[in-house]
Amino acid sequence: MTDPIKQNFIDSIDTKQKSLEILVAPIREAAQMMIDCLKSNHKILSCGNGGSAADAQHFSSELVNRYEIDRPGLPAIALTTDSSILTSIANDFEYNHIFARQVEALGQKGDTLLAISTSGNSGNVLHAIRAARIKEMNSIILSGNKGGEIAAIIQENDLEIRVPANSTARIQEVHLLIIHCLCDAIDREIYC
């Protein structure tokens, strides 16, 4: 019987190897979209649920504070962090609108939305993408598996980076690597 810890490492490495083959180009394209956004004095909004909420916050903290080099902060907001806003929207409207209402209020033409959903079926992320479209924002979607409902609504100004895996844990591990690739590319292009 294989050691479960070793198996987790093997499965993670295997998913990253498969992702390497197909995700380099879309990650590069997403990084350029973000760089163009930031160089044009716009901001990046991010959202997701559960572990993806933590990833959205992680991404924003890397931009506002720093990734690996000391540099001025960059404008990024995680839409997952204000419990009063989240609970008031969920209470007064419905949970599916917790991110869309914030995009409507905070998003501006030229901003970018980083929308994270391992399944591609998160209703509140789907609504956020639609709200971003109305605001004339680009959306970068991190997903997995078959892309879910979000894959069906992708349009010209949207870019989906879909991890070729079914396991939520493996998808999240690659999402974190993608986030670090994006942060590294932003730092190199803007500050190195």
Secondary structure, DSSP 8 states (H G I E B T S, - for coil): ---HHHHHHHHHHHHHHHHHHHHHHHHHHHHHHHHHHHHTT--EEEE-STHHHHHHHHHHHHHHT-SSS------EEETT--HHHHHHHHHHS-GGGTTHHHHHHH--TT-EEEEE-SSS--HHHHHHHHHHHHTT-EEEEEEETT-HHHHHH--TTEEEEEES-S-HHHHHHHHHHHHHHHHHHHHHHHH-
